[in-house]
Every structure is written in structure tokens, then in C-alpha cells.
Amino acid sequence: MKILGISGSPRNEKQSGVYKLVQTVLENTGYDYAHVSLKGKIIAGCIACQGCVKDNVCKVNDDMTELREKIVEADAYVIGAPNYYSTVNALTHAFMERWFQFRHQEGDLLWGKLGVAVGVGGTEGKAPANEIEKYFLYSFIETVANVSGQGAASCYTCGHGETCKVGIPMMLHDEGFKITEDMIPDVRKQPEVIDAAVNAGKLLGERLRVGHDRAKVTEKMQNKMMVMFETGV
Ligand SMILES: Cc1cc2nc3c(=O)[nH]c(=O)nc-3n(C[C@H](O)[C@H](O)[C@H](O)COP(=O)(O)O)c2cc1C
């Protein structure tokens, strides 16, 4: 069993709340894992060229090429993204969009696998986590846990955070506030979020240990998708 973790933040490991949460989930599954950061990777969105129709292999030559094999080989995924404009950031979006290559001719390479969705935002991280959950569903991957937390918006360190009227600090603190180190949101300082990531890892590990039945999970997700199409929820 192998789990693939993907951190979609362009920030480095130490700065990124997404990286920290994805790593925490991975460390608690009890299985081997690979943790790949998308930082610095060049991944274009799908260009609808249909080059992948015959063999389910994307022909766009960029950093997604080396990731394809890791995606296929993994039994489960922990994917995290930062909240940019109330959704997943473009880098993670492009990465997930390229999973289109697996879909043709009822390509079942990913069907019935398991996933954990992770999101971090300057105010909230639920929006990107929910988006990732939706991407999982399109591949009939079951989301066993959805973890989100609050990270450090760049406005805390841009130099104008105490006065900028459109910055996140102004939204979160009372008038006349002064930025101090301890007020900068960090998932490491949110015990309930770290606990949720630990529990998500344990749950994913348990689900894999009981010998999860990919065919059953696939059927369950196909039914869920039909409900989503019919009801819009
Ligand atoms: C371009 C951009 C747009 C953002 N938009 C939002 C937003 O709409 N809502 C929000 O809560 N945070 C927003 N943020 C803040 C990030 O979500 C926050 O910094 C988060 O900690 C990023 O995750 P990371 O620490 O893993 O990089 C935005 C940040 C950037 C750079």
C-alpha cells in the first residue's frame, strides 16, 4: 500500500499550512507515503487536445508527466490546496484538471481508491477542501476525511497589513490593531485542526487495513455522483 500526498501551495514547506496538514495526515496512516509539493512545478491546465483519448496518457509535456505514474501507483491520496479567491489555487486546479487523462473509455485506473481532502485559507480552508472532494468524486474516489484550517495570509507580512482596507488582518482584528507574531494564524497553533489531520490519517490507514473493496467504493461513488447531477448538491 502506498499513499500519495500532494501539497498544492506555492509556498515553501515551512511557510505552508497546507504542507503541514498534508504531512500530518500522511504520518498517521501507518503506510508508506510520498509527499510531493507542487511548489515550483510547471503544470498547465488541460488543453482539450484529446491526445489522451486512446491510451489515457496526457501528451502535454510538463511536470505532470513525472507525476502521472505516482498517481496511478498510489492506493490513496491526500491532496491539499490553499484558498485563493474562495476556491483552490490555480496550480492545484491545473493539477486536478489534468486527471481528465484517466477518464476516457471508462478508464478505471483511479476508481474506488480513497482520499483525504485538505484546505487552508487566510480566513477559512473549507472551500478548497470541498473542491478537492468534488475532484475525487469525478474519479470515483471516496473522501474519507475533509480537513481544513486557517493559515497566514501574506497581508500579515507585506508591510501594509495594519492599514490596508482590503487585507485579511483588517477583516479579522479590531481597529487600531498592531501586528504581532502571536496573532498570525498558523495551523500549528490550532490543536483542533492538527487533531483533525491526525484522525484523518488514522481513519485512512484503518480503511486501507480492513482490505477496502474498490468495486464497492466505486459503486457507492457512482451513485453519489448521480445524486449530485440530479439534485445539484
Ligand atoms: C492570490 C491569493 C488569494 C487569496 N484568497 C483568499 C481567499 O479568498 N480566502 C481566504 O481565506 N484566503 C485567501 N488567501 C490567503 C491564503 O489562503 C493563505 O495565505 C493560506 O495560508 C495559504 O496556504 P499556504 O499557507 O499553504 O500557502 C489568498 C492568498 C493569495 C496569495
The ligand as an SDF file (V2000), in Angstrom:
LIG
                    3D

 31 33  0  0  0  0  0  0  0  0999 V2000
   -3.8740   35.1730   -4.6260 C   0  0  0  0  0  0  0  0  0  0  0  0
   -4.3720   34.8680   -3.2300 C   0  0  0  0  0  0  0  0  0  0  0  0
   -5.7230   34.8550   -2.9770 C   0  0  0  0  0  0  0  0  0  0  0  0
   -6.2120   34.5190   -1.7000 C   0  0  0  0  0  0  0  0  0  0  0  0
   -7.5660   34.4850   -1.4940 N   0  0  0  0  0  0  0  0  0  0  0  0
   -8.0300   34.0810   -0.3000 C   0  0  0  0  0  0  0  0  0  0  0  0
   -9.4580   33.9330   -0.0890 C   0  0  0  0  0  0  0  0  0  0  0  0
  -10.2760   34.2040   -0.9540 O   0  0  0  0  0  0  0  0  0  0  0  0
   -9.8810   33.4990    1.1240 N   0  0  0  0  0  0  0  0  0  0  0  0
   -9.0050   33.1710    2.1290 C   0  0  0  0  0  0  0  0  0  0  0  0
   -9.4540   32.7190    3.1890 O   0  0  0  0  0  0  0  0  0  0  0  0
   -7.6460   33.3030    1.9690 N   0  0  0  0  0  0  0  0  0  0  0  0
   -7.1470   33.7380    0.7870 C   0  0  0  0  0  0  0  0  0  0  0  0
   -5.7840   33.8510    0.5960 N   0  0  0  0  0  0  0  0  0  0  0  0
   -4.8690   33.5180    1.7130 C   0  0  0  0  0  0  0  0  0  0  0  0
   -4.3020   32.1050    1.6590 C   0  0  0  0  0  0  0  0  0  0  0  0
   -5.3500   31.1600    1.5470 O   0  0  0  0  0  0  0  0  0  0  0  0
   -3.4990   31.8390    2.9300 C   0  0  0  0  0  0  0  0  0  0  0  0
   -2.3150   32.5960    2.8740 O   0  0  0  0  0  0  0  0  0  0  0  0
   -3.1530   30.3690    3.1900 C   0  0  0  0  0  0  0  0  0  0  0  0
   -2.4160   30.2870    4.3750 O   0  0  0  0  0  0  0  0  0  0  0  0
   -2.3580   29.7720    2.0650 C   0  0  0  0  0  0  0  0  0  0  0  0
   -1.9960   28.4180    2.3530 O   0  0  0  0  0  0  0  0  0  0  0  0
   -0.4590   28.0110    2.4890 P   0  0  0  0  0  0  0  0  0  0  0  0
   -0.0260   28.5790    3.8150 O   0  0  0  0  0  0  0  0  0  0  0  0
   -0.4170   26.5310    2.4980 O   0  0  0  0  0  0  0  0  0  0  0  0
    0.2510   28.6090    1.3330 O   0  0  0  0  0  0  0  0  0  0  0  0
   -5.2920   34.2270   -0.6540 C   0  0  0  0  0  0  0  0  0  0  0  0
   -3.9120   34.2650   -0.9150 C   0  0  0  0  0  0  0  0  0  0  0  0
   -3.4420   34.5840   -2.1840 C   0  0  0  0  0  0  0  0  0  0  0  0
   -1.9500   34.6070   -2.4490 C   0  0  0  0  0  0  0  0  0  0  0  0
  1  2  1  0
  2  3  1  0
  2 30  2  0
  3  4  2  0
  4  5  1  0
  4 28  1  0
  5  6  2  0
  6  7  1  0
  6 13  1  0
  7  8  2  0
  7  9  1  0
  9 10  1  0
 10 11  2  0
 10 12  1  0
 12 13  2  0
 13 14  1  0
 14 15  1  0
 14 28  1  0
 15 16  1  0
 16 17  1  0
 16 18  1  0
 18 19  1  0
 18 20  1  0
 20 21  1  0
 20 22  1  0
 22 23  1  0
 23 24  1  0
 24 25  2  0
 24 26  1  0
 24 27  1  0
 28 29  2  0
 29 30  1  0
 30 31  1  0
M  END
$$$$
